[in-house]
Amino acid sequence: MATYLFKLPDIGEGIAEAEIVAWHIKVGDRVEEDQQLADMMTDKATVEMESPVAGTVRKLAGEVGDQIAIGSVLVEIETEGADASAAPADAEEMPLADGAAVPTEAQEEANPTLDVERAPDPVRPERSAERVVEGRSPERASTSLSTNENEGASHSGPILTTPAVRARARDLGIDLAQVKHQGEHIRHADLDAYLLYNGGQVSGRAAGPLRPDEQIKVVGLRRKIAENMQAAKRRIPHFALVEEFDVTALEETRAMMNRDRGQNPKLTLLPFLITALNKALADFPMINATYDDEANVITRHGSVHMGMAAQTPNGLMVPVIRNAERLSVWQLASEVARLSDAAKTGKATREELSNPTFTISSLGPMGGVVSTPVISPPQVATIAVNKVEEKVVPVNGELEIRKRMNLSLSCDHRVVDGWDAASFLASLKPLIENPLRLLA
């Protein structure tokens, strides 16, 4: 018998450590060659570690959430045959790490959230009265309680009602035996009358049940997001600027192109806005830039590598459209769809999640009226798309209903001046409000 020390391989340029986000094995398990051992996360990419040997697991390097240095022992495996105590000397023999993975069942088991459904406590008339007469004086509360007890005394036998009414009464702390009603069944209206009579407020019938407190360990992607956002707000002096755009003509153009799209993907506003940004950024290189604040070096990029904030089941991710300025609206639509799907399914590669020069985020119809997006360093600017609304606006002396939308720009004030930010938004206006110029 011999011991094989599986060491964490180099899983990315400049990466010094990685986080354990899931174990797929435990001490004492028998593993086969190429069997998955663990999921490790770095730079928003989850990497699967596979065993190069068969044997029995004798020791694990840490727990979920622990940081492991590159080159340190991750798993000790007892093998049969010659001594294998050393990790592979040749880097080519070490397991390759590439791609991203969505959370597995083992990962979810390793990061449980409490989901406890408590059995309801026995409802006492005294507790019910205390809840529904809250805010009254003790004398009036006592009067209501005694009156209600006398009225409830007439109820006998089983209480007939629907499951929804019974659940609502339980959530409100109401003893159904104390509720006066007409007919054979207690209805929602009877609960409403009971609450009004006893000084309570009528709650919505769709009110959900009370939930227990939860404690969730911050690991994996959520930890990376937290660290990046904290660093961004601590290091970058943000300022924001918001401009309103008329997108009536653009929406009409989009609808016309979608009608004749053939095999092309359906167009949203996003490819048009990226096209406008590509053209404007060419004239404002100080915005399509990155800032190394340790070396005090600003890099103005010739190409636009457009980050696209995407909400996934695991949290916020930013896939990148490379050389976005070279793509047509239809090509951008295809890339948006492909990268969004890759991010949501955990299949985006490390290269597809790295090194944007400018980022756009959009929540579609939920985009709010105004937002202040957070810049992800080393970028110096990011823009958020707010929702489209119909507004009555004066046009050539007449009132018209137009479709309007705000764009919210955040900039790093160490690199971008207010004048530059305002000029940049102003340069977007003729492009977004005139589709012919935009698509020329």
Secondary structure, 3 states (H helix, E strand, C coil): CEEEEEECCCCCCCCCEEEEEEECCCCCCEECCCCEEEEEEECCEEEEEECCCCEEEEEECCCCCCEEECCCEEEEEEECCCCCCCCCCCHHHCCCCCCCCCCCHHHHHHCCCCCCCCCCCCCCHHHHHHHHCCCCCHHHHHHHHHHHHHHHCCCCCCCEECHHHHHHHHHHCCCHHHCCCCCCEECHHHHHHHHHHCCCCCCCCCCCCCCCCCCCCCCHHHHHHHHHHHHHHHHCCEEEEEEEEECHHHHHHHHHHHHCCCCCCCCCHHHHHHHHHHHHHHHCCCCCEEEECCCCEEEECCCCCEEECEEECCEEECCEECCHHHCCHHHHHHHHHHHHHHHHCCCCCCHHHCCCCEEEEECHHHCCCCCCCCCCCCECEEEEEEEEEEEEEEECCEEEEEEEEEEEEEEECCCCCHHHHHHHHHHHHHHHCCHHHHHC
